[in-house]
Amino acid sequence: MPLTIYKRGKVWHYRGTVAGRLLRGTCQTADKATAERKAAEIENRQWKGYFDGPGSVLTFAQAALKYRAAGKADRFLAPIEDYFRDTLVKDIGPNSIWDMALTLYPDYTPLSRNRAAITPAQSVINHAADLGLCSHIRVKRFAGKGKSKDPVTREWVEAFRQHASPHLGALCLFMYLTGARVGEACAVELDDIDLSRREVKIGTTKGGDDDVANLPLPLVVALSNLDRVPGRPVFWYRCRDDLKFAWDGVIKKAGIKKLTPHSCRHGFATDLLRKGVDVVTVAKLGRWKSPEQVLRTYGHAQNNPRLTDLLTDTPETQAPLENARNQHKTGTT
């Protein structure tokens, strides 16, 4: 039967069967005429989708709901949802997404605009396409050069821990020694940690499966000494916004260079590369998608032309070799 409206309290609702599908929901209004119009629009949209395919009626808001329901990362999604709202996905092209990115983030760098707008919008649409609801879309990125990322060093981490609370200090050490993203570290629960095996389960924030990371002995000690609070994650903080004020306060108190929590992951990759671990292994240990991403983002050349002396490996090269090793330890270039 077609959709009919009925009143529940002060608000009108609709129910009925259209194209073999049972529909029911709220019209979100106390006005009967408005409710009738909304019910008619829903019924017409359902018939159109039945005859013309789901892509003819799929809105960005609906695609975003399916994207979230699949457990995909949605950190940047809310502003994009507000921008497109009930715009049909079939009417959203590459130019529409570029306009959205420029409107929402006019002062962002090109790469930041790609990360905050282009990538999540395209991901939502392509996820819906994978479900057979619309066509895939390709969007050209804004061209630009990213800022150089400064990594933490072991010395920086230890200076930070000396002035931090036990939980915040352990969080910093955890990100540096496991390469965990801040969101991954904040999500670690007590059940994820096996101190006897020196392992921790890390669930990626980008929709991947749980992975297992090694716990170096200093990290085992730090974790063993943390107080447990029921209902709170291991490091107490639930997201990057929760720890920002405390993080910046510790840096100021310690008098060290201002670096972000993500710099710990950067230090993880940079120091392993400098210690001679091959890039493929570093990518695997840090759960990066590819070695190319590690090289592009975290590879740094050392500014020391005499390092070519290491190729001869004679007693005369031991002094520059020792200097190179010292550079590895201190993080200087």
Phi, psi and omega per residue, in radians:
M1 nan 2.665 -3.138
P2 -1.172 2.937 -3.125
L3 -1.182 2.380 3.023
T4 -2.153 2.739 3.139
I5 -1.917 2.631 3.092
Y6 -2.570 2.740 -3.046
K7 -1.762 2.324 3.039
R8 -2.190 1.856 -2.997
G9 1.227 -2.190 3.131
K10 -1.725 -0.120 -3.012
V11 -1.903 2.419 3.109
W12 -1.466 2.507 3.090
H13 -2.184 2.920 3.087
Y14 -2.227 2.730 3.050
R15 -2.797 2.754 3.133
G16 2.630 3.116 -3.130
T17 -2.064 2.209 -3.138
V18 -2.269 2.205 3.136
A19 0.942 0.672 3.103
G20 1.364 0.159 -3.113
R21 -2.081 2.252 3.104
L22 -1.345 2.178 -3.133
L23 -2.115 2.437 3.020
R24 -2.737 2.592 -3.129
G25 3.033 -3.020 -3.112
T26 -1.773 2.510 3.056
C27 -1.489 -0.165 3.091
Q28 1.025 0.649 3.100
T29 -2.674 2.658 3.071
A30 -1.711 -0.047 -3.137
D31 -1.629 2.162 -3.046
K32 -1.132 -0.739 -3.117
A33 -1.097 -0.724 3.107
T34 -1.141 -0.682 3.122
A35 -1.114 -0.714 3.122
E36 -1.107 -0.720 3.131
R37 -1.137 -0.732 3.135
K38 -1.142 -0.718 3.117
A39 -1.088 -0.693 3.120
A40 -1.139 -0.692 3.131
E41 -1.134 -0.711 3.123
I42 -1.129 -0.737 3.139
E43 -1.129 -0.761 3.131
N44 -1.111 -0.704 3.139
R45 -1.132 -0.666 3.123
Q46 -1.137 -0.749 3.107
W47 -1.136 -0.678 3.140
K48 -1.114 -0.741 3.111
G49 -1.126 -0.578 -3.134
Y50 -1.180 -0.750 -3.078
F51 -1.509 -0.667 -3.017
D52 -1.788 -0.042 -3.140
G53 1.706 2.747 -3.072
P54 -1.087 -0.506 -3.119
G55 -1.141 -0.328 -3.115
S56 -1.340 -0.283 -3.080
V57 -2.215 -0.060 -3.090
L58 -1.234 2.161 3.087
T59 -1.706 2.841 3.121
F60 -1.113 -0.651 3.124
A61 -1.055 -0.725 3.114
Q62 -1.178 -0.704 3.100
A63 -1.111 -0.667 3.127
A64 -1.158 -0.653 3.095
L65 -1.071 -0.748 3.132
K66 -1.174 -0.612 3.119
Y67 -1.131 -0.805 3.111
R68 -1.136 -0.720 -3.119
A69 -1.075 -0.453 3.123
A70 -1.440 0.018 3.108
G71 1.378 0.378 -3.138
K72 -1.333 2.750 3.123
A73 -1.144 2.274 -3.065
D74 -2.244 0.468 -3.070
R75 -0.992 -0.703 -3.058
F76 -1.803 0.162 -2.912
L77 -1.387 -0.611 -2.998
A78 -0.950 -0.866 3.141
P79 -1.087 -0.579 -3.140
I80 -1.222 -0.689 3.067
E81 -1.063 -0.766 3.140
D82 -1.114 -0.572 -3.107
Y83 -1.263 -0.871 -3.068
F84 -1.489 -0.572 3.122
R85 0.805 -2.022 -3.053
D86 -1.664 0.367 3.047
T87 -1.132 2.312 3.115
L88 -1.133 2.379 -3.132
V89 -1.037 -0.618 -3.126
K90 -1.137 -0.330 3.127
D91 -1.650 0.012 -3.129
I92 -1.756 1.959 3.117
G93 -1.946 -3.131 3.125
P94 -0.964 -0.707 3.135
N95 -1.141 -0.628 3.107
S96 -1.104 -0.696 -3.133
I97 -1.230 -0.672 3.061
W98 -1.086 -0.769 3.123
D99 -1.068 -0.706 3.108
M100 -1.070 -0.790 -3.110
A101 -1.097 -0.734 -3.140
L102 -1.230 -0.588 3.132
T103 -1.247 -0.778 -3.097
L104 -1.307 -0.607 -3.017
Y105 -2.317 1.124 -3.082
P106 -1.147 -0.444 -3.067
D107 -1.777 0.052 -3.130
Y108 -1.334 2.700 2.979
T109 -1.214 2.782 -3.137
P110 -0.958 -0.752 -3.101
L111 -1.226 -0.629 3.089
S112 -1.179 -0.631 3.099
R113 -1.155 -0.652 3.066
N114 -1.073 -0.790 -3.071
R115 -1.200 -0.708 -3.021
A116 -1.530 -0.322 -3.026
A117 -2.276 -0.980 -3.030
I118 -1.113 -0.923 -3.065
T119 -1.080 -0.863 -3.126
P120 -1.137 -0.661 3.128
A121 -1.115 -0.793 3.126
Q122 -1.131 -0.651 -3.125
S123 -1.119 -0.693 3.132
V124 -1.091 -0.836 -3.102
I125 -1.157 -0.737 -3.115
N126 -1.241 -0.482 3.029
H127 -1.153 -0.765 3.083
A128 -1.084 -0.634 3.104
A129 -1.141 -0.666 3.094
D130 -1.091 -0.465 3.103
L131 -1.490 -0.011 3.124
G132 1.426 0.363 -3.065
L133 -1.705 -0.269 -3.117
C134 -2.864 -3.049 3.118
S135 -1.613 2.672 3.064
H136 -1.212 2.773 -3.131
I137 -2.347 2.506 3.048
R138 -2.088 2.291 -3.094
V139 -2.196 2.191 3.108
K140 -1.207 2.388 -3.142
R141 -1.402 2.725 3.003
F142 -1.225 2.383 -3.116
A143 -1.478 2.423 3.112
G144 3.086 2.858 3.138
K145 -1.815 2.241 -3.122
G146 -1.297 2.779 3.092
K147 -1.287 2.563 3.075
S148 -1.144 2.331 -3.105
K149 -1.718 2.187 3.137
D150 -1.532 2.250 3.128
P151 -1.567 2.721 2.945
V152 -1.321 2.821 2.979
T153 -2.053 2.944 3.113
R154 -1.062 -0.652 3.124
E155 -1.122 -0.688 3.120
W156 -1.121 -0.754 -3.132
V157 -1.070 -0.767 -3.115
E158 -1.182 -0.647 3.083
A159 -1.133 -0.677 3.098
F160 -1.100 -0.803 -3.077
R161 -1.126 -0.550 -3.130
Q162 -1.101 -0.439 -3.078
H163 -1.979 0.092 -3.097
A164 -1.829 2.828 2.995
S165 -1.155 2.776 -3.124
P166 -0.956 -0.716 -3.093
H167 -1.245 -0.734 3.137
L168 -1.211 -0.680 3.095
G169 -1.113 -0.715 3.107
A170 -1.167 -0.634 3.096
L171 -1.071 -0.786 3.115
C172 -1.051 -0.832 -3.141
L173 -1.114 -0.664 3.138
F174 -1.070 -0.815 -3.129
M175 -1.145 -0.632 -3.132
Y176 -1.240 -0.703 -3.040
L177 -1.568 -0.236 3.093
T178 -1.998 -0.252 -3.074
G179 1.308 0.277 -3.107
A180 -1.201 2.470 2.970
R181 -1.214 2.769 -3.080
V182 -1.077 -0.679 3.109
G183 -1.124 -0.665 3.105
E184 -1.162 -0.740 -3.125
A185 -1.134 -0.738 -3.127
C186 -1.166 -0.390 -3.098
A187 -1.534 -0.088 -3.087
V188 -1.179 2.239 3.080
E189 -1.873 2.892 -3.104
L190 -1.015 -0.663 -3.113
D191 -1.194 -0.263 -3.139
D192 -1.398 -0.221 -3.001
I193 -1.871 2.305 3.031
D194 -2.165 1.667 -3.070
L195 -1.183 -0.580 -3.121
S196 -1.140 -0.603 3.118
R197 -1.642 -0.103 -3.103
R198 0.989 0.904 -3.125
E199 -2.368 2.671 3.054
V200 -2.462 2.390 3.049
K201 -1.471 2.222 3.132
I202 -2.081 2.040 3.084
G203 -1.583 2.073 -3.077
T204 -1.159 2.568 3.123
T205 -1.458 0.040 -3.092
K206 -1.914 0.449 3.006
G207 1.565 0.065 3.125
G208 -1.447 3.080 3.102
D209 -1.419 2.875 3.076
D210 -1.030 2.467 3.073
D211 -2.124 2.840 -3.124
V212 -1.970 2.230 3.129
A213 -2.017 2.639 3.103
N214 -1.331 2.551 3.058
L215 -1.930 1.799 3.060
P216 -1.028 2.709 -3.018
L217 -0.975 -0.730 3.102
P218 -1.038 -0.547 3.132
L219 -1.316 -0.625 3.066
V220 -1.044 -0.749 3.124
V221 -1.107 -0.812 -3.123
A222 -1.074 -0.735 -3.141
L223 -1.200 -0.612 -3.127
S224 -1.134 -0.469 -3.060
N225 -1.640 0.072 -3.124
L226 -1.466 2.430 3.025
D227 -1.313 2.458 3.119
R228 -1.721 2.356 3.099
V229 -2.095 2.077 -3.125
P230 -0.972 2.367 3.104
G231 1.480 -0.043 3.121
R232 -2.056 2.610 3.101
P233 -1.162 2.983 -3.036
V234 -0.961 -0.768 -3.064
F235 -1.669 0.137 3.092
W236 1.324 -0.729 -3.077
Y237 -1.360 2.430 -3.065
R238 -1.728 -0.341 3.129
C239 -2.818 2.997 -3.083
R240 -1.090 -0.575 3.138
D241 -1.166 -0.555 3.140
D242 -1.151 -0.579 -3.027
L243 -1.747 -0.092 -3.027
K244 -1.009 -0.825 -3.084
F245 -1.110 -0.810 -3.131
A246 -1.152 -0.698 -3.136
W247 -1.049 -0.884 -3.136
D248 -1.136 -0.578 3.123
G249 -1.150 -0.688 3.116
V250 -1.139 -0.743 3.140
I251 -1.045 -0.772 3.137
K252 -1.123 -0.737 -3.127
K253 -1.165 -0.653 -3.113
A254 -1.386 -0.309 -3.121
G255 1.204 0.608 -3.135
I256 -1.914 2.961 -3.094
K257 -1.074 2.433 -3.133
K258 -1.331 1.942 3.108
L259 -2.222 2.704 -3.110
T260 -1.538 2.865 3.048
P261 -0.968 -0.616 -3.135
H262 -1.139 -0.356 3.097
S263 -1.103 -0.369 3.076
C264 -1.177 -0.756 3.069
R265 -1.118 -0.652 3.100
H266 -1.114 -0.736 3.107
G267 -1.130 -0.644 3.089
F268 -0.968 -0.897 -3.111
A269 -1.213 -0.792 -3.074
T270 -1.081 -0.807 -3.096
D271 -1.217 -0.636 3.075
L272 -1.123 -0.720 3.113
L273 -1.112 -0.722 -3.124
R274 -1.221 -0.432 3.113
K275 -1.519 0.109 3.007
G276 1.665 0.087 3.085
V277 -1.293 2.288 -3.075
D278 -1.158 2.706 -3.002
V279 -1.159 -0.544 3.119
V280 -1.138 -0.734 3.126
T281 -1.192 -0.705 3.107
V282 -1.046 -0.736 3.125
A283 -1.082 -0.694 3.135
K284 -1.202 -0.777 -3.115
L285 -1.128 -0.624 -3.108
G286 -1.647 0.031 3.063
R287 1.124 0.645 3.004
W288 -1.473 2.717 -3.082
K289 -1.213 -0.559 -3.074
S290 -2.693 2.684 3.035
P291 -1.057 -0.571 -3.141
E292 -1.064 -0.656 3.117
Q293 -1.125 -0.684 3.121
V294 -1.121 -0.809 -3.132
L295 -1.118 -0.754 -3.087
R296 -1.139 -0.646 -3.024
T297 -1.686 -0.625 -2.955
Y298 -2.047 -0.160 3.139
G299 -1.297 2.305 3.134
H300 -2.288 2.334 3.048
A301 -1.452 2.431 3.063
Q302 -1.501 2.364 -3.065
N303 -1.533 1.210 -3.118
N304 -2.560 1.660 -3.076
P305 -1.104 -0.385 -3.116
R306 -1.302 -0.091 3.112
L307 -1.110 -0.344 3.089
T308 -1.157 -0.316 3.062
D309 -1.078 -0.414 -3.122
L310 -1.096 -0.379 -3.113
L311 -1.180 -0.456 -3.120
T312 -1.452 -0.486 3.044
D313 0.868 0.974 3.078
T314 -2.007 2.920 3.118
P315 -0.946 -0.561 -3.132
E316 -1.186 -0.290 -3.123
T317 -1.648 -0.034 -3.055
Q318 -1.139 -0.591 3.127
A319 -1.117 -0.902 3.082
P320 -1.114 -0.521 3.091
L321 -1.113 -0.776 3.138
E322 -1.145 -0.665 3.097
N323 -1.103 -0.710 3.125
A324 -1.095 -0.714 3.123
R325 -1.140 -0.668 3.102
N326 -1.114 -0.644 3.086
Q327 -1.100 -0.666 3.105
H328 -1.060 -0.715 -3.076
K329 -1.242 -0.694 -3.065
T330 -1.527 -0.284 -3.129
G331 1.440 0.211 3.133
T332 -1.462 2.759 3.119
T333 -2.263 nan nan
